[in-house]
Amino acid sequence: MTIPTYLLTQDDNTEVKFSFVHSGGRFMTQVYYYYYKEDKTTEAVYQTREAFLSQFKNEKFLATKGWGCKYTEYNAASDEGFITGGDGWINRNFKNCVGASNMLLFYGENYDKDGITTFPAGYKIGFFLVCARDYANSAHGTPNGGTVPYDNAPRAYYFTEPWLNPKAVNFTTEYEGNGGTIETEIDYRNIQAAYFLDAATDGSAEGISRVVYGFEDTPCYLAYNGSYCDHDYNDMMFMISTNPKIDESKITSLESSFVIYNGTLLYEDLYPNQGDYDINDVIIEYKIKKDFDSNNKITDMTCSFTALFDGATYDDGFYLSIPGVLNTDYRSIFEHIKNSLNTTVSFTLSEAKGKNIGDVTWTHFNPFIYVKDTNREVHLPKKPFSGKGSEEGLDEYAKAYISRPEDKIEFPFAMNIPVARSESSYNPGGFTPVTESVKIWDEYPDFLGWVSSSGASCTNWYRNYQKK
């Protein structure tokens, strides 16, 4: 998969202007630019990454130069007032940067000439975000509650070219080191920036390219490791205008885009009793693709569910509820899981068309099983009851689909994990079901650490399978 996230000049005397658009991140960030000749291999750049990074951590390559916040104390109650100690720092509370711009300068092929305002043809131009808090190595938030100047905070560096970003930890996928394979074997978990042609301000008639970039300021691989990353790519947004046009052939237009939700659902059908707690009675894989236009309106939404495993004695069915979206309380996907193994049901969610993209996300989905033998529904924790089954005799914990024994640890009766067989080159078999009647923590030993910490620890517990 080739992901062209650089700009490529195709004419001599190309002007490149950097303009601020938006900052939605909590952290203080700066943006630097870099460039290299088109014929320089990705391997050559990757193998000298640290030297490459050091070369461009230079004030003359600071795209946000001349912008920044003044020193203020961080107020946890209002989540405002961030600290900076230098030039070019931006965060979401800095409102007066909109429209600010800088011309990017070309300092020669070896970066040792006086800067000029035009680039020659055949140069790749990229950007990296300097984040004054390394989320992967420290707690979320400002240093020491906001009392330490950001000049003293840890730094993280995120490039627009994924193969220059730090490798995702705790995964088996590694970049190849032999010529040409790095760019074609990109680990999609390391994509820290998105970029698009700006269809709303198309400059084709003027011979101008306008490209919008959006950075994510937390490591994207954290989301695949069970930790937090919102993937909104709005933590630092800027527009690049070039005159004349760059090579636009491989840049996606903002006229349309899409997002995909995928993972695996696990259910225990002995609910509301904990029973054997093997969480293997119903296992469903899902993939949901949402297309939307430049007005953030959904143009199409497709859903696919695959019945992967049935470890139940009971007769279970699988259903989908999306309150406020579906025209019914729920939709039947598999009436009988036992008769549907290795079957995929796909459909278009027509009710989503025309809605705002934020009105139909995975958080609105409420997939559940109905246990015919007990007339009970089993949902993900704290999801609403659909009305298909009965809630008679259930206490407050059972109604939240949680088992709470005397030790006060809350055990879910259903789970959604970010592993999907069809999308998982690093785990092509998907989730491994627990052996029948074996408690899940006996074959996934990190599970108890995860559940006892309310999800704060052992977030990738589902990757450590040890068969009994």
C-alpha positions as CSV (number, residue, x, y, z in Angstrom):
1,M,0.0,0.0,0.0
2,T,1.6,3.3,-1.1
3,I,0.6,6.3,0.9
4,P,1.9,9.5,-0.7
5,T,1.9,12.0,2.2
6,Y,4.5,14.4,0.8
7,L,4.2,17.2,-1.6
8,L,6.0,16.8,-4.9
9,T,7.1,19.9,-6.8
10,Q,6.8,19.5,-10.6
11,D,8.0,23.0,-11.8
12,D,10.9,25.2,-11.0
13,N,10.3,28.4,-9.0
14,T,7.4,26.8,-7.0
15,E,6.2,29.0,-4.1
16,V,5.0,27.1,-1.0
17,K,2.9,28.9,1.6
18,F,2.0,27.5,5.0
19,S,-1.3,28.8,6.6
20,F,-2.8,27.9,10.0
21,V,-6.3,26.5,9.9
22,H,-7.2,25.0,13.3
23,S,-5.8,23.4,16.5
24,G,-7.9,21.0,18.5
25,G,-5.2,19.3,20.6
26,R,-4.5,19.6,24.3
27,F,-0.7,19.6,23.9
28,M,1.6,22.4,22.8
29,T,2.8,21.7,19.3
30,Q,5.0,23.2,16.6
31,V,5.2,22.3,12.9
32,Y,8.5,22.0,11.0
33,Y,9.0,21.2,7.4
34,Y,11.6,19.2,5.5
35,Y,12.5,18.4,1.9
36,Y,14.7,16.1,-0.1
37,K,15.2,15.3,-3.8
38,E,12.7,12.9,-5.4
39,D,15.4,10.4,-6.3
40,K,16.5,9.9,-2.7
41,T,15.2,6.5,-1.6
42,T,13.0,6.0,1.4
43,E,15.6,3.6,2.7
44,A,18.3,6.2,2.7
45,V,16.1,8.7,4.6
46,Y,14.8,6.0,7.0
47,Q,18.2,4.7,7.9
48,T,19.4,8.2,8.8
49,R,16.1,9.1,10.6
50,E,17.7,10.7,13.7
51,A,20.2,12.7,11.6
52,F,17.4,13.6,9.3
53,L,15.3,14.8,12.2
54,S,18.2,16.7,13.8
55,Q,18.9,18.5,10.5
56,F,15.4,19.9,10.4
57,K,15.0,20.7,14.1
58,N,16.3,24.1,13.2
59,E,14.6,27.4,13.6
60,K,14.8,28.2,9.9
61,F,12.6,25.1,9.1
62,L,10.0,26.1,11.7
63,A,6.8,26.5,9.7
64,T,4.9,28.1,12.7
65,K,7.7,30.6,13.3
66,G,6.5,33.9,14.8
67,W,3.4,32.3,16.3
68,G,2.8,31.2,19.9
69,C,1.1,31.5,23.3
70,K,2.3,33.5,26.3
71,Y,3.0,31.8,29.6
72,T,-0.2,31.0,31.6
73,E,-1.0,28.6,34.4
74,Y,-3.0,25.5,33.5
75,N,-6.5,25.4,35.1
76,A,-7.7,21.8,35.4
77,A,-11.2,22.9,36.0
78,S,-11.6,24.8,32.8
79,D,-8.9,22.8,30.9
80,E,-7.5,26.1,29.7
81,G,-4.3,28.0,30.0
82,F,-1.3,26.1,28.6
83,I,2.3,26.9,29.0
84,T,5.0,27.7,26.4
85,G,8.5,28.8,26.6
86,G,9.4,29.5,23.0
87,D,8.5,30.4,19.4
88,G,5.9,28.7,17.3
89,W,4.0,26.8,19.9
90,I,0.3,26.3,19.3
91,N,-2.6,24.6,21.1
92,R,-6.4,24.7,21.0
93,N,-6.7,27.7,23.2
94,F,-4.7,29.9,20.8
95,K,-7.5,31.6,18.9
96,N,-5.7,34.4,17.1
97,C,-3.6,32.3,14.7
98,V,-6.3,31.7,12.2
99,G,-5.2,33.0,8.8
100,A,-1.6,33.4,9.9
101,S,0.8,32.3,7.2
102,N,4.5,31.8,6.4
103,M,6.4,31.2,3.1
104,L,8.5,28.1,3.2
105,L,12.1,28.7,2.1
106,F,14.4,26.5,0.1
107,Y,18.0,26.4,1.5
108,G,19.6,24.4,-1.3
109,E,19.8,20.6,-1.8
110,N,22.2,20.3,1.2
111,Y,20.5,22.9,3.3
112,D,23.5,25.2,3.4
113,K,22.5,28.1,1.2
114,D,20.7,31.3,1.9
115,G,16.9,30.7,1.9
116,I,14.9,31.6,-1.2
117,T,11.1,31.7,-1.6
118,T,10.9,29.1,-4.4
119,F,11.6,25.4,-4.7
120,P,13.0,23.6,-7.8
121,A,11.1,20.8,-9.5
122,G,11.5,17.3,-8.2
123,Y,11.6,17.9,-4.5
124,K,9.4,16.1,-1.9
125,I,8.3,18.4,0.9
126,G,7.0,16.9,4.2
127,F,6.1,18.1,7.7
128,F,6.6,16.9,11.3
129,L,4.7,17.8,14.4
130,V,6.7,18.5,17.6
131,C,4.5,17.7,20.6
132,A,5.6,18.9,24.0
133,R,4.3,15.8,25.7
134,D,5.2,12.3,24.7
135,Y,1.8,10.6,25.3
136,A,3.2,7.1,24.8
137,N,5.7,7.5,27.6
138,S,3.8,9.6,30.1
139,A,0.3,10.3,31.5
140,H,-2.1,12.4,29.5
141,G,-2.2,16.1,30.4
142,T,0.2,18.9,31.2
143,P,3.5,18.2,33.0
144,N,3.0,18.1,36.7
145,G,-0.5,19.5,36.5
146,G,0.7,22.4,34.4
147,T,3.4,23.8,36.6
148,V,6.4,23.0,34.4
149,P,7.2,25.1,31.4
150,Y,6.8,23.2,28.2
151,D,10.4,23.8,27.3
152,N,11.2,21.2,29.9
153,A,8.5,18.7,28.8
154,P,9.2,15.5,26.9
155,R,9.0,15.8,23.1
156,A,7.4,13.5,20.6
157,Y,7.8,13.8,16.8
158,Y,5.2,12.8,14.2
159,F,5.9,12.9,10.5
160,T,3.5,13.2,7.6
161,E,5.3,10.2,6.0
162,P,4.3,7.2,8.1
163,W,7.6,5.3,7.6
164,L,9.5,8.0,9.4
165,N,7.3,7.7,12.5
166,P,8.4,5.5,15.5
167,K,7.5,1.9,15.2
168,A,4.4,0.7,17.0
169,V,5.5,-1.2,20.1
170,N,4.3,-4.6,21.2
171,F,3.4,-5.6,17.6
172,T,5.1,-8.2,15.3
173,T,5.1,-6.0,12.2
174,E,8.4,-4.4,11.5
175,Y,9.6,-2.2,8.7
176,E,11.8,-4.0,6.1
177,G,15.3,-2.6,5.7
178,N,15.9,-3.6,2.1
179,G,15.5,-1.1,-0.8
180,G,12.1,-0.1,-1.7
181,T,10.0,-2.1,0.7
182,I,9.6,0.5,3.4
183,E,7.1,2.6,1.6
184,T,5.2,-0.3,0.2
185,E,4.9,-2.1,3.6
186,I,3.6,0.8,5.7
187,D,2.2,-0.1,9.1
188,Y,-1.2,1.7,9.0
189,R,-1.2,2.1,12.7
190,N,1.6,4.7,12.3
191,I,-0.3,7.1,10.1
192,Q,-0.2,10.3,12.1
193,A,-1.4,12.8,9.5
194,A,-4.1,12.9,6.8
195,Y,-4.0,15.3,3.8
196,F,-6.5,16.2,1.1
197,L,-7.0,18.5,-1.8
198,D,-9.2,21.3,-0.5
199,A,-12.2,21.0,-2.8
200,A,-13.8,24.0,-1.2
201,T,-11.1,26.4,-2.5
202,D,-10.1,24.6,-5.6
203,G,-7.3,26.6,-7.3
204,S,-7.1,24.7,-10.6
205,A,-8.2,27.6,-12.7
206,E,-5.5,29.7,-11.1
207,G,-2.8,27.0,-11.5
208,I,-2.6,26.8,-7.7
209,S,-2.7,23.7,-5.5
210,R,-4.3,24.0,-2.0
211,V,-3.8,21.0,0.3
212,V,-5.1,20.6,3.8
213,Y,-3.2,18.6,6.4
214,G,-4.5,17.3,9.8
215,F,-2.2,15.9,12.5
216,E,-3.0,13.5,15.3
217,D,-1.0,14.4,18.4
218,T,-1.2,11.1,20.2
219,P,0.4,7.9,18.7
220,C,-2.2,6.2,16.5
221,Y,-0.9,2.8,17.3
222,L,-2.2,3.2,20.9
223,A,-5.8,2.6,19.7
224,Y,-4.7,-0.8,18.3
225,N,-3.0,-1.5,21.6
226,G,-6.2,-1.0,23.6
227,S,-5.3,2.5,24.7
228,Y,-6.6,6.0,23.9
229,C,-6.3,7.7,20.5
230,D,-9.4,9.5,19.0
231,H,-8.1,9.5,15.4
232,D,-9.7,12.9,14.8
233,Y,-6.7,14.3,13.0
234,N,-7.6,17.9,14.0
235,D,-5.0,18.5,16.7
236,M,-3.0,20.7,14.2
237,M,-4.5,21.6,10.9
238,F,-2.9,23.8,8.2
239,M,-3.2,24.5,4.5
240,I,-0.4,24.5,2.0
241,S,-0.8,26.6,-1.1
242,T,1.6,26.2,-4.0
243,N,2.1,28.2,-7.1
244,P,2.4,26.7,-9.7
245,K,0.6,23.4,-8.9
246,I,2.2,20.4,-7.4
247,D,1.6,16.8,-8.6
248,E,-2.0,16.2,-7.4
249,S,-2.5,12.8,-9.0
250,K,-2.4,10.8,-5.8
251,I,-4.0,13.2,-3.3
252,T,-7.5,12.4,-2.1
253,S,-10.1,15.2,-2.6
254,L,-12.0,16.5,0.3
255,E,-15.2,16.1,-1.8
256,S,-15.5,12.6,-0.2
257,S,-13.9,10.4,2.5
258,F,-14.7,7.5,4.7
259,V,-14.0,5.9,8.1
260,I,-14.1,2.2,9.0
261,Y,-14.9,0.7,12.4
262,N,-14.0,-2.9,12.8
263,G,-13.4,-5.4,15.7
264,T,-14.7,-8.5,17.4
265,L,-17.6,-8.9,19.9
266,L,-17.6,-11.5,22.7
267,Y,-20.6,-12.6,24.6
268,E,-21.4,-14.7,27.7
269,D,-24.9,-16.1,27.5
270,L,-25.3,-17.4,31.1
271,Y,-26.1,-13.9,32.0
272,P,-27.1,-12.7,34.6
273,N,-25.1,-15.5,36.3
274,Q,-21.3,-15.4,35.7
275,G,-21.3,-19.2,35.2
276,D,-18.2,-20.6,33.5
277,Y,-17.3,-17.1,32.2
278,D,-15.5,-18.3,29.1
279,I,-17.0,-15.4,27.0
280,N,-17.1,-17.7,24.0
281,D,-20.8,-18.4,23.6
282,V,-21.1,-16.0,20.7
283,I,-18.2,-14.3,18.9
284,I,-19.0,-11.9,16.1
285,E,-16.7,-9.9,13.8
286,Y,-17.9,-6.6,12.4
287,K,-16.8,-4.1,9.8
288,I,-18.7,-0.8,9.3
289,K,-17.7,1.7,6.6
290,K,-19.1,5.2,6.6
291,D,-18.7,7.4,3.6
292,F,-19.2,11.2,3.9
293,D,-18.9,14.3,1.8
294,S,-17.2,17.7,2.2
295,N,-20.2,18.9,4.2
296,N,-19.7,16.1,6.8
297,K,-22.9,14.4,5.6
298,I,-23.1,10.7,5.4
299,T,-23.5,9.5,1.8
300,D,-23.4,5.8,2.4
301,M,-22.9,3.4,5.3
302,T,-22.4,-0.4,5.0
303,C,-22.3,-2.9,7.8
304,S,-21.0,-6.5,7.8
305,F,-21.2,-9.0,10.6
306,T,-19.7,-12.5,10.5
307,A,-20.6,-15.3,13.0
308,L,-17.2,-16.7,13.9
309,F,-17.8,-18.9,16.9
310,D,-20.6,-20.6,18.9
311,G,-19.6,-22.1,22.3
312,A,-23.1,-22.1,23.7
313,T,-25.5,-24.7,24.8
314,Y,-28.4,-22.3,24.5
315,D,-30.0,-21.1,21.3
316,D,-28.7,-17.5,20.8
317,G,-29.5,-14.9,18.1
318,F,-27.6,-11.7,17.3
319,Y,-29.3,-8.4,16.8
320,L,-28.5,-4.7,16.2
321,S,-30.1,-1.7,17.9
322,I,-29.1,1.9,17.0
323,P,-31.5,4.2,18.9
324,G,-32.4,7.3,17.0
325,V,-31.2,5.9,13.7
326,L,-33.0,2.6,12.9
327,N,-36.7,2.8,12.1
328,T,-37.2,-0.2,14.4
329,D,-36.1,-1.0,18.0
330,Y,-33.6,-3.6,16.6
331,R,-32.7,-5.5,13.5
332,S,-32.2,-9.3,13.3
333,I,-28.7,-10.2,11.9
334,F,-28.5,-13.9,12.9
335,E,-31.7,-15.6,14.3
336,H,-29.7,-18.7,15.2
337,I,-26.0,-18.5,15.6
338,K,-25.6,-22.2,15.5
339,N,-26.9,-22.3,12.0
340,S,-24.9,-19.3,10.8
341,L,-21.3,-20.0,11.6
342,N,-18.8,-18.6,9.1
343,T,-21.7,-16.7,7.5
344,T,-21.4,-12.9,6.8
345,V,-24.5,-10.7,6.6
346,S,-23.9,-7.3,4.9
347,F,-26.4,-4.5,4.4
348,T,-26.6,-0.8,3.7
349,L,-27.7,1.3,6.7
350,S,-30.0,3.5,4.6
351,E,-31.3,5.4,7.7
352,A,-27.9,6.9,8.1
353,K,-27.8,8.6,4.8
354,G,-27.9,12.4,5.0
355,K,-27.1,12.5,8.7
356,N,-24.1,14.4,10.2
357,I,-21.1,12.1,10.5
358,G,-21.1,12.6,14.3
359,D,-24.7,11.4,14.6
360,V,-23.9,7.8,13.6
361,T,-20.7,6.5,15.0
362,W,-19.7,3.2,16.5
363,T,-20.7,4.5,19.9
364,H,-24.3,4.7,18.7
365,F,-24.3,1.0,17.8
366,N,-25.8,-1.4,20.3
367,P,-25.2,-5.0,19.1
368,F,-26.6,-7.6,21.4
369,I,-27.5,-11.3,21.7
370,Y,-30.9,-12.7,22.6
371,V,-30.8,-15.9,24.6
372,K,-34.1,-17.7,23.7
373,D,-33.9,-20.2,26.4
374,T,-33.8,-17.6,29.2
375,N,-35.5,-14.7,27.4
376,R,-32.6,-12.4,28.2
377,E,-30.7,-9.8,26.2
378,V,-26.9,-9.5,26.6
379,H,-25.4,-6.1,25.7
380,L,-22.1,-4.4,26.0
381,P,-21.8,-2.7,29.4
382,K,-24.2,0.2,30.0
383,K,-25.9,-0.1,26.6
384,P,-29.7,0.3,26.7
385,F,-32.1,-2.6,26.8
386,S,-34.0,-3.1,23.5
387,G,-37.2,-4.6,24.7
388,K,-36.9,-7.9,22.9
389,G,-36.2,-9.9,26.1
390,S,-37.1,-9.4,29.7
391,E,-35.4,-7.5,32.5
392,E,-37.6,-8.9,35.2
393,G,-35.7,-9.6,38.5
394,L,-32.5,-7.9,37.5
395,D,-30.5,-5.7,39.8
396,E,-28.8,-2.5,38.8
397,Y,-25.5,-4.2,37.9
398,A,-27.3,-6.8,35.7
399,K,-29.2,-4.1,34.0
400,A,-25.8,-2.6,33.1
401,Y,-24.6,-6.0,31.9
402,I,-22.0,-6.3,34.6
403,S,-21.3,-9.1,37.1
404,R,-20.1,-7.7,40.4
405,P,-19.1,-10.5,42.9
406,E,-18.2,-9.8,46.5
407,D,-14.6,-8.7,45.6
408,K,-16.2,-5.6,43.9
409,I,-14.5,-6.3,40.5
410,E,-16.9,-5.6,37.7
411,F,-16.9,-8.3,35.0
412,P,-18.6,-7.5,31.7
413,F,-20.9,-10.0,30.0
414,A,-20.0,-8.7,26.6
415,M,-16.8,-7.1,25.2
416,N,-15.7,-5.3,22.1
417,I,-12.0,-5.8,21.2
418,P,-10.0,-4.1,18.5
419,V,-9.0,-7.3,16.7
420,A,-10.5,-8.2,13.4
421,R,-9.4,-11.2,11.4
422,S,-10.1,-9.5,8.0
423,E,-8.1,-6.4,8.9
424,S,-5.4,-7.8,10.9
425,S,-2.1,-8.6,9.2
426,Y,-0.4,-8.7,12.6
427,N,-2.9,-11.2,13.9
428,P,-4.4,-12.9,10.8
429,G,-6.4,-15.4,12.8
430,G,-8.2,-12.8,14.8
431,F,-9.2,-13.5,18.4
432,T,-8.6,-17.0,19.8
433,P,-11.7,-18.3,21.6
434,V,-11.3,-19.6,25.1
435,T,-11.6,-23.4,25.6
436,E,-15.1,-24.3,26.6
437,S,-15.8,-24.0,30.4
438,V,-12.4,-22.5,31.0
439,K,-12.6,-19.1,32.6
440,I,-11.2,-16.4,30.3
441,W,-8.4,-15.4,32.7
442,D,-7.0,-18.9,32.8
443,E,-6.1,-18.6,29.1
444,Y,-5.7,-14.8,28.9
445,P,-3.8,-14.2,32.2
446,D,-3.7,-10.4,31.7
447,F,-7.5,-10.2,31.7
448,L,-7.8,-9.9,35.5
449,G,-5.3,-7.0,35.5
450,W,-7.4,-5.3,32.9
451,V,-10.8,-5.8,34.5
452,S,-9.6,-5.1,38.1
453,S,-8.1,-1.8,37.0
454,S,-11.3,-0.8,35.1
455,G,-9.4,-0.9,31.9
456,A,-6.5,1.2,32.9
457,S,-3.9,-1.6,32.9
458,C,-3.2,-4.6,30.7
459,T,-5.0,-3.0,27.8
460,N,-3.8,-5.5,25.3
461,W,-4.8,-8.5,27.4
462,Y,-6.4,-10.2,24.3
463,R,-3.0,-10.6,22.6
464,N,-1.6,-12.8,25.4
465,Y,-3.2,-16.2,24.8
466,Q,-1.9,-19.2,26.7
467,K,-4.0,-22.3,26.1
468,K,-4.6,-24.6,29.0
